[in-house]
Amino acid sequence: MIELKNVSKSFTLHNQGSAVIPVMENASLSVKSGECAGLIGASGAGKSTLMRVIYGNYLAASGSVVVGGVDVAKAEPREVLALRRETLGYVSQFLRVVPRVPTLDVVAEPLLAVGTPADQARDKAASLLAQLNIPERLWSLSPTTFSGGEQQRVNIARGFAYEYPALLLDEPTASLDAQNRATVLALIEGAKARGAAIIGIFHDEAARQQVCDRFVDVSGFAPKAAA
Amino acid sequence: MKPLLQVKDVAKMYGARIGCTGVSFDLYPGEVMGIVGESGSGKSTLLNSLAGHLVPDRGEVIFDTRADGPVDTVTMSEPARRMLGRTDWAFVHQHARDGLRMSVSAGGNIGERLMAVGNRHYGAIRDHAADWLGRVEISESRIDDRPSAFSGGMQQRLQIARNLVTGPRLVFMDEPTGGLDVSVQALLLDLLRGLVREMGLSAIIVTHDLAVVRLLAGRLMVMKDGHVVETGLTDQVLDDPQHAYTQLLVSSVLQV
């Protein structure tokens, strides 16, 4: 489902003396449907960078990043957008929304984007928000004023509203209490059971052991010169 | 899928000065493209050249018309281009006053575009206008008020209703949220996103506000001194800019 071959990535800082910072070299990785791979490595080793390369936020310098048959590194913007709408979901550490849009609509949006009728989309959003213990009185408010943990749970609800065949999870269980953490892990296991390919970053050792089938150490992708 | 709009090597000069030059891209149905750049970078010149408000000195702007398929709008007859401007194209100006008739009622402003495409039944036009006022969240009781009695945000929403009532397929927007209160801006952004999704619109949005582009546009074009310096997926251009100018632009945004 997700297949990376010889991916490398460097940043060129044109406004700081054109410094070139190589961050990744020869990264290869393959994740099948129904499998969850955990990315490990110290902070700054390039876990989130790798995720952004897969999601298409970062442009791979070379190599191929094939998700569901589309090479993200070379595809046209509209192909990447279609992929993100129909195939590839991403739960980041930050919630980015249009201000003043109610939480329920924020969560329902991925479903509306694939043409789910509005009432069905809202029902699904409501059930996810309830599962993640977001009080119903908050659903009509914008999540921009929520606490960090609440925003994160809204972000997770949004990421699981539509059943993406491939999912990227950037620390989905960080800053959650035990009960919510268990709910999120159950959602991840549910997604695996229905055949989603998942790449996750988990700092929480127990969570990692529970859902990941195997681990990929990204420090192996560090450029040789820097090592 | 066929592109809705094909732009080939468009250039517009102001005497010896470059307005914009060497611009080429394809826009597909349902795509929203943002154009960013500093003042004087040529983004409005480009938009006006594409929309037929300025005549480009070079290049083709090929639109996939419903009746005749792809036609170069630069060389098409003036009446045909005007017809396009009333039906499949829409233009949302930065200042609502430029896009509205200030001495005609709100309902009349919306109805005028309907009449231009052949609607004649007064009751039906009024109902249609009332429906669109509702969609842009203006109370139906204001239908007979003139836009001069509206706030800036309401005028902008009225301009959008007037433009979208005929179900255009391509919308040009010049700083649609510029000059609006941030609270009104958020409302307008959400409205535009919903309309784009429901109607399957294609749009080209010129703005200097990177946050607006991130929320509205799937792809992005960065201009400097009349040239396109970078294009790509909006997230990618903003998160991992490749060109020196784009890096400067992105790193210059003030954090709130």
Interface residues (C-beta under 8 A of the other chain):
Chain A: F11 T12 L13 H14 N15 R52 Y55 G56 N57 Y58 L59 P77 R78 V80 L81 R96 V98 P99 R100 V101 L112 A113
Chain B: Y28 G30 E31 S183 A186 L187 L189 D190 R193 R197 R214 L215 G218 R219 G232 L233 T234 D235 Q236 D239 D240 Q242 H243 A244 Q247 L248 S251
